[in-house]
């Protein structure tokens, strides 16, 4: 369960940073990381639900 909470926290931080940063390349990297976190979060959520 700790990994799920970690991913949720990282996702929230990344989304806030992406809104505050003006450098487009950095925003794109943050959005990519957020997508990776969401994907892993979905996988872990399915495992714990099963």
Backbone torsions as a table, in degrees:
resi	resn	phi	psi	omega
1	UNK	NA	-27.3	-178.8
2	UNK	-62.7	-37.9	-179.9
3	UNK	-64.2	-38.8	179.1
4	UNK	-63.0	-45.3	178.9
5	UNK	-64.6	-38.8	177.3
6	UNK	-60.7	-46.2	-179.1
7	UNK	-64.7	-40.3	178.0
8	UNK	-62.5	-41.4	179.0
9	UNK	-65.1	-46.0	179.9
10	UNK	-63.6	-40.8	179.3
11	UNK	-61.1	-44.1	178.5
12	UNK	-63.6	-42.6	179.4
13	UNK	-64.3	-45.0	-178.6
14	UNK	-63.2	-42.6	-179.8
15	UNK	-64.2	-39.3	177.0
16	UNK	-64.8	-44.3	179.4
17	UNK	-62.4	-42.8	-178.1
18	UNK	-60.7	-31.7	178.9
19	UNK	-76.4	-27.0	-174.1
20	UNK	-92.8	-18.2	-173.9
21	UNK	-93.1	140.0	-178.3
22	UNK	-94.7	-20.6	-178.8
23	UNK	-73.1	115.6	-173.9
24	UNK	-63.3	-38.0	180.0
25	UNK	-64.0	-41.0	178.3
26	UNK	-66.5	-40.9	177.9
27	UNK	-60.4	-43.5	179.5
28	UNK	-63.3	-40.6	177.8
29	UNK	-65.0	-41.2	178.3
30	UNK	-64.7	-40.4	178.8
31	UNK	-66.5	-35.6	176.5
32	UNK	-65.1	-44.5	178.2
33	UNK	-62.7	-40.7	178.4
34	UNK	-61.5	-41.4	178.3
35	UNK	-63.6	-40.0	177.2
36	UNK	-63.6	-41.9	178.2
37	UNK	-63.0	-44.4	179.0
38	UNK	-60.7	-42.4	179.3
39	UNK	-62.4	-46.6	179.4
40	UNK	-66.3	-37.5	178.4
41	UNK	-62.5	-40.7	177.8
42	UNK	-63.4	-43.8	179.9
43	UNK	-62.0	-47.8	-179.1
44	UNK	-65.5	-36.5	179.3
45	UNK	-65.8	-39.0	177.7
46	UNK	-64.7	-40.5	-179.5
47	UNK	-64.1	-41.5	-178.3
48	UNK	-74.2	-25.3	179.0
49	UNK	-76.8	-26.0	-176.0
50	UNK	-78.7	NA	NA
